[in-house]
C-alpha cells in the first residue's frame, strides 16, 4: 500500500494523537483485561480470555492500519489549492441535472469523509467524477444505483 493519503495538518495531528492513545492506554487496558481473564482459571474454556485476545487482535490491526495512513500522509495546505478546477480539499457546488438539486461537497481524503458534514472522499464515485472539472463542466458519475450527471456550479476553499 504505497498510495498517498492527502490530509490537512489538523487531521494528521488528530490521527497521531489517536495512534498514541491506542499504543499507550489502549494496549495497557487490553493487557489488563487479558491478565484479569487469565486469573480466572483454565484458558481452554475461558470465554473472557478468548474475547480479550480477540480484542487485542482487532486493536493491533487498528494500530497497524492507522500507522500506515500516517506513514503515507501528505499534508495539503489550503492556500496551495488551485480553485480553477476541482481538487482535493476544494468545496464544489454541483447541481444534479436529473433532480435539479444543488448541493455543496468538500472533496477530502478517505479518512476525513463524512457525508452528513458534506465531505466526500476523493476515491468515492462522485469524488472521482468531479476531480479536475472546471466551473460549467458536467461530471458523469457511475454509482451502484446508476449513472448521474452533475454540473459544476462553483469551486471554493
C-alpha positions as CSV (number, residue, x, y, z in Angstrom):
1,X,0.0,0.0,0.0
2,X,2.1,2.9,-1.2
3,X,-0.9,5.2,-2.0
4,X,-0.6,8.6,-0.5
5,X,-3.2,9.9,2.0
6,X,-3.7,13.6,1.5
7,X,-4.7,15.2,4.8
8,X,-5.0,18.5,6.4
9,X,-2.5,19.3,9.2
10,X,-5.3,19.2,11.8
11,X,-6.5,15.7,10.6
12,X,-2.9,14.4,10.7
13,X,-2.5,15.7,14.2
14,X,-5.7,14.0,15.3
15,X,-4.6,10.7,13.8
16,X,-1.2,10.9,15.5
17,X,-3.0,11.6,18.9
18,X,-5.3,8.6,18.3
19,X,-2.4,6.4,17.4
20,X,-0.5,7.4,20.6
21,X,-3.6,6.6,22.7
22,X,-4.0,3.2,21.1
23,X,-0.4,2.4,21.7
24,X,-0.3,3.5,25.3
25,X,-3.6,3.5,27.2
26,X,-5.3,1.2,24.7
27,X,-2.7,-1.5,24.9
28,X,-2.4,-1.2,28.7
29,X,-6.2,-1.7,29.0
30,X,-6.2,-4.8,26.9
31,X,-3.2,-6.2,28.7
32,X,-5.1,-5.7,32.0
33,X,-8.2,-7.5,30.6
34,X,-6.1,-10.4,29.4
35,X,-4.4,-10.7,32.8
36,X,-7.7,-10.5,34.6
37,X,-9.2,-13.2,32.4
38,X,-6.1,-15.4,32.8
39,X,-6.6,-15.3,36.6
40,X,-10.0,-16.9,36.3
41,X,-8.6,-20.4,35.6
42,X,-8.4,-22.8,32.7
43,X,-7.6,-20.9,29.5
44,X,-9.1,-23.6,27.2
45,X,-12.7,-22.9,28.5
46,X,-12.3,-19.3,29.4
47,X,-14.6,-17.2,27.1
48,X,-13.4,-13.9,28.7
49,X,-9.8,-14.8,27.9
50,X,-10.7,-15.6,24.3
51,X,-12.7,-12.4,23.9
52,X,-9.8,-10.3,25.4
53,X,-7.3,-12.0,23.0
54,X,-9.7,-11.3,20.1
55,X,-10.0,-7.6,21.1
56,X,-6.2,-7.5,21.3
57,X,-6.0,-8.7,17.7
58,X,-8.5,-6.0,16.5
59,X,-6.7,-3.4,18.5
60,X,-3.3,-4.2,16.9
61,X,-4.9,-4.3,13.4
62,X,-6.3,-0.8,14.0
63,X,-2.9,0.4,15.1
64,X,-1.2,-1.1,12.0
65,X,-3.8,0.5,9.7
66,X,-3.5,3.9,11.4
67,X,0.3,3.7,11.3
68,X,0.1,3.0,7.5
69,X,-2.1,6.1,7.0
70,X,0.2,8.3,9.0
71,X,3.3,7.0,7.2
72,X,1.8,7.7,3.8
73,X,0.3,11.0,4.8
74,X,1.0,14.1,2.7
75,X,-0.1,17.4,4.2
76,X,-2.0,19.7,2.0
77,X,-2.1,23.4,2.8
78,X,-5.3,25.1,1.8
79,X,-3.5,28.2,0.4
80,X,-1.8,26.0,-2.2
81,X,-5.1,24.8,-3.7
82,X,-5.9,25.9,-7.3
83,X,-9.6,26.6,-7.4
84,X,-9.8,26.8,-11.2
85,X,-10.5,23.0,-11.2
86,X,-11.9,20.6,-8.6
87,X,-9.2,19.1,-6.4
88,X,-8.8,17.6,-3.0
89,X,-10.0,20.0,-0.2
90,X,-11.9,22.2,-2.6
91,X,-15.6,22.9,-1.9
92,X,-17.7,22.2,-5.0
93,X,-21.2,23.4,-5.7
94,X,-22.9,21.0,-8.0
95,X,-26.4,20.6,-9.5
96,X,-27.7,17.1,-10.1
97,X,-29.1,17.5,-13.6
98,X,-31.8,14.9,-13.1
99,X,-33.3,16.2,-9.9
100,X,-32.2,19.8,-10.3
101,X,-31.0,19.7,-6.6
102,X,-27.9,21.8,-5.8
103,X,-25.5,20.6,-3.1
104,X,-22.1,21.6,-1.8
105,X,-19.4,18.9,-1.3
106,X,-15.9,19.2,0.0
107,X,-13.6,16.7,-1.6
108,X,-11.4,15.1,1.2
109,X,-9.3,12.0,1.8
110,X,-11.0,8.7,2.7
111,X,-10.1,9.2,6.3
112,X,-11.9,12.6,6.5
113,X,-15.0,11.6,4.6
114,X,-18.3,12.4,6.4
115,X,-21.4,12.6,4.2
116,X,-23.5,14.3,6.9
117,X,-21.0,17.1,7.0
118,X,-20.9,17.3,3.2
119,X,-17.4,15.8,3.0
120,X,-17.0,13.2,0.3
121,X,-14.0,11.0,-0.3
122,X,-11.7,11.7,-3.3
123,X,-12.0,8.0,-4.0
124,X,-15.8,7.9,-4.0
125,X,-17.6,7.7,-7.3
126,X,-18.8,11.3,-7.1
127,X,-15.4,12.5,-5.8
128,X,-13.6,10.7,-8.7
129,X,-16.1,12.1,-11.2
130,X,-15.7,15.7,-10.0
131,X,-11.9,15.8,-9.8
132,X,-10.3,18.0,-12.5
133,X,-13.6,19.5,-13.6
134,X,-14.0,23.3,-14.0
135,X,-17.0,25.5,-13.5
136,X,-19.6,24.8,-16.1
137,X,-18.4,21.3,-16.9
138,X,-20.6,18.2,-16.4
139,X,-19.3,15.2,-14.5
140,X,-20.9,11.8,-15.4
141,X,-20.7,9.7,-12.3
142,X,-21.3,5.9,-12.3
143,X,-22.5,4.6,-9.0
144,X,-24.1,1.3,-7.9
145,X,-27.5,2.9,-8.2
146,X,-27.0,4.2,-11.7
147,X,-25.3,7.0,-13.7
148,X,-25.7,10.6,-12.6
149,X,-24.8,13.9,-14.2
150,X,-23.6,16.8,-12.1
151,X,-22.9,20.2,-13.3
152,X,-20.1,22.1,-11.5
153,X,-21.6,25.5,-10.4
154,X,-18.8,26.8,-8.2
155,X,-15.5,25.9,-6.7
156,X,-14.1,27.4,-3.5
157,X,-12.0,26.7,-0.5
